[in-house]
Amino acid sequence: MSRLSPFPLTRSTWCAALLTSLGIFGSQETRAASNWSSTLTRDPRGPFPELRPARATYAYGWSGITAATSEVYFHRGDQQTLVLEGRGRTVGLARVLWRFDLNYRSVANAETLRPLETHQVETARSKRVETNLKFSDEGVSGSRLESNHATPALKDFTLENLYDLHSAFLYLRSQPLRDRSVYRVAVYPANSTYVATLTVVGREHVRVRAGNYNAIKLDLKLQRVNKKNELEPHRKFKRATIWLSDDNDRVLLRIESQIFVGTVTAELQSVRFENG
């Protein structure tokens, strides 16, 4: 997602793919544009068990080639927090065409699953962008420093129940995720707010590089909040399909994102759980 998502491949695609990224189009778009915040899901964290500490690797495909890889580490931090750390990079031919590296760290409250802070460094060719976000009950305060600028750009966004990518994933996986249920959350990955609509399509069996799984299939649509605080279509992201393992872990198995350059995929290569 910005965010842990890949690739040309844009930052928003990296993020959408690495963690989970996130809207509504068509007839719903007009209805929600004027009062979209009232349509957000406000249920508390769900009863589903917490994700176990784990290390996982993902491969990202574009136009039939492996375009990027990432490693993520999820674990408990200090003072009742949940931490996600990740690194991603383009590889092979994609790296020749577009050199991109990403380092990501996000901290969430272990009890509420609300976001606390996010630190992200993106390097595209010779340009480096460092993003720092601090979340509160009122919203987010962010700073963004680009390598060709002397001082960071500061930006705040006020909204209750605002998530980053990591906390959005934790919150959504905690919910019952019954077939045909719909969840709608606001996410602030780096320097813009997006509204994500996630619909539980059903259950099916899938095979990924890490093995065979019973899976929960989800449909994801994404809208951007513009400067007028209105919803508008995401110009580069069309929609995505997400598969989570249908077990006590609900690991992210696969994402297929329809973007402006075609289909980008993220697929679990390996996962190792710690402490059992």
N, C-alpha and C positions, 0 to 999 in steps of 0.2 A: 503498500500500500505501500505523494510521497508515501513512504511506508515500505514494508518489506514486500515488495511485489516486483516483478521484473518486466521489461524489455521491449529492433527499433520497435523497439521496446522502449517504452517511456517509463518515467519514474512511477506514474500512477499505475502502470501495469505491473511493475515489479511488486508493488505493494499489494495490489489486488491479489496477486498470485501467491506470494509468500505467506500471507497471514489469512486474509480474506478481505475483499474490498467490496464496495457496496452500492434504489431509486424507483422510480416509477415513470412510465412513459405512457403515451397514448391518452385515453380519456381521463385517466386518473391524474395526469400531470396538471391539467387545468384546474381541477377541483382542489388540489393540494397546494397550488402555488401561493394563494393568498393567506392561508392559515396553516401552513405545513407543520408547525411545531405541535399543534393540538392533535395531530394524527400519529405521533410517535408512541411506541410501546413503552409503557411506564411500569410494567410489572417488576417487582424486585427480583433479585437473582433467583434462579430456579433451584430445585432440590437435587439436580443431578450431581453425582460425585465429582470432586475436584480432579483435574488432570494430574496424573502422577508425574514426578520429575522425569524428564526424557530428553534425549538427544536424537535429532532426526536430520536426514539429508533429503533434498529435493532436486529434481532435474526439471528444467524449463525448456519447452519445445516451441519452435516457431518455424512454419513452412517446412516441416518434415525434418528439421535438424535440432540437435540439442544445443540451445543457445545460451544457457546459463545454468549455474548450480548454486545451491545455498546450503548452509548448515545452521540449524537452530538449536538452542538449548533452553529448555523451560525448567524452572526450579523455584523453590521458595527462597526468599531473601530475608533480610532482617526486618524486625518490627512488623510482623504479620503482613508481608508483601509477597506477591507473585511476580517473578521476573522472566522476561523473554529476551534472550540475546541472540542475534543472528548476523551472519555474514553472507553476502551474495556477490556473484561476479559473472559477467559474460565469459564464454569460453569458445574455443575453436574459431570457426569462420566468423561467428557473430562478434567475437572480441576483436578480430581484425577490422571489421566494419564499424564497430561501436564499442569502445572500451568503457566499461562501466563497473564500478565497485560500490558496494553498500555495506555499511556497518550500522547496526540497529540495536537499541536497548530500550526496553519499556518496563515500567514498574506499575503494578496495580495493587489496590487494597485487597487482601486475601478474603476478607469478610464480605465486603460489598461488591467486589469485582469492578469498582470504579477506578478510572485511570488516575495516576499520581504524576508521573513524568515520563517524557520520551526524549531520547537523544539519538540523533541520526546523522551520519556523515555519508554523503554521496559524492563520488568522483566520476565525472564523465569526461573522458579524454583528459584535458589538463585543468578542467574546472572543478573546484571543490565547493560543496555546499554543506554547511553544518547547521542543523536545526535542533533547537531545544524548546521543549514544551513543558509548561507547568499547569496542571489541572486543579480545579477547585470545584466546589458545589455550584459556583456561579458560571463556570465556563473554563476558558483556557487563555494563558498568556504565552506568547511565542516569540522567539528571536531566530533570525535566519541570516547567517553570514556567508556571503559568497566570496570566493578567493580574489575577485577583482574589485572588492569594496573594502573600505577601511573600517566601517562600522556596520553592525548588524541592523537589519530591518526588524522593527518591533511591530507586533500585531496581536490584538486581543479579540476574542469572540465570546459573547455572553450568551449562554444557553444552559439550562439545567439538563441533566442526563446526557451530557456530551461524552463521547468515547474516543479513544484512539483505536488503532487496528487491533492491538493485543487485547485490550479490555473488551472490545466489541465481540471478538471471538470467544473469550471466556464467558461473557454474559449470554451469548446466543447458545453455546453448547450446554449451558446450565439449564436451559429451558426444556420442557417436555418434548418438543419437536414432534408433535403428533402430525400424521399425514394431513395435508391441506391447511395446516395452521400458518399464519402470516405474522412476521415480526418486522418492525420498522424502527430503525435507530439512526441517530445523527452521529457522524464520525468525522473527526478532525485529524487526518493523517500527518499533515506537515504545515501547510499554510492556507488551506481552504476547508470549508465544511461541505460534507456530502450527506445526503439522506439515502439510506440503503433500505430496500424492501426485500426481505428474504422469505420465500414461500417453500414449505416442505412439500415436495412433489410426491415422495413415497419411498419405498424400500426396494433395493435390488442388489444383486451380486456383482461385484466388480473385481477386475484384476489390475493391479498396478505393479511397478517394478519391485516393490517390497513384498508382494504376495497376493493372495486371494482374500477378499473381505466381504462380509455382509455390510451393506452401506445404506446410509440415509442420503437421499438425493434432494438437493435444494436448488431453487432458482434464485438468482441474484440480479437485481436491477439497481441502477445508480443514477442519482441526480445531484447536481451541484447547486449550492446556495450562492447566489450572485451578490454583488455589492448592494443591491436594493433589498436584500434579505428575501429574495424570491427564488423559487426552484426553477432550474432550467436543465435541459438535457445535457448529459456529459458528451462533449463533442468527439471524444476519442474512444470511449468505452460504450459498448452497446448492451451487453448482458453477459452473465456468466452462469455456468452450472458447477455446483460444488458437491463433492461426495465426502461425507464423514463416516468413519467406521461405526457400525451399529453395535457397539459394545460398551463396556464401562469406561473406555478411554475417549471415544469420539475423536479420534485423531483425524487431522486433515489428510485425506487420501489423494484427491485430485481436484484440480480446477481447470475448466475450459472457458477461457475468456474470449468473447467476440469483440475485437477492437478494430480501429480504423485500418490496420494493415493486415487483417485476417484473424486467424485463431492462434492464441497463445495458450499453452498448457503448463501446468505445474503438477508434478507427480511425485509421490513419496517413493524414495529410493530405499531408505532404511530407517528403522526406529529402534532405539534401545532405551528401555525404562530402567531407572535407577531405584534402589531400595525395594526390589521386589518386582 
